[in-house]
């Protein structure tokens, strides 16, 4: 039986050929973490995995990079990524600049879940996110993080997973440059409206996605940043 990713890949030439992207290697100047990255209009996404994740040992975690533009005003807007491709029945990662003075250069994050095309609620599965670094400036915000148990998920009776051994993942993204979340001081309580832009893409990996230094890099992760909850 074909996996969900294989079925989606079979549809990509017809539906998303313009969205399938080869990776560009990027090294974060602060941490020296090297990732595969893909640029999708206002959003840049990156992933790094432990050794053998593309072959014999599919990854159960990754180091991720999410960078989103703020063209309307500094420290505004929000963006998100679906680890399962579509919005429905997959973990959604929400990120936005902190609105509080005490966290003024921090990016807040929260996992969400949408069983239908409606405002998502909190994801209660086992995924955990810990940040290596974050940046907020006049043009964008960016967060580099470790995501553990994020490639297989369970919410109630709904389960799913993706495999890095297939050489790519189908991911989704959403962005709103002008509308910041309400109740935003606490990431898990923040509310967002409908996104202004969105899309799906096939993230095709190269060998720069795996690195023998991966375990060393995970030591830079210091915990989640939820804001004032």
Secondary structure, 3 states (H helix, E strand, C coil): CCCHHHHHHHHHHHHCCCCCEECEEEECCCCCCEEEEEEECCEEEEEEECCCCCCCCCCCEEEEEEEEECCCCCCCCEEEEECCCCCCCCCEEEEEECCCHHHCCCEEEEEEECCCCCCCEECCCCCEEEEEEEEECCCEEEEEEEEECCCEEEECCEEEECCHHHCEEEEEEEEECCCCCECCCEHHHCECCCCCEEEEEEEECCHHHECCCHHHHHCCCCCCCCECC
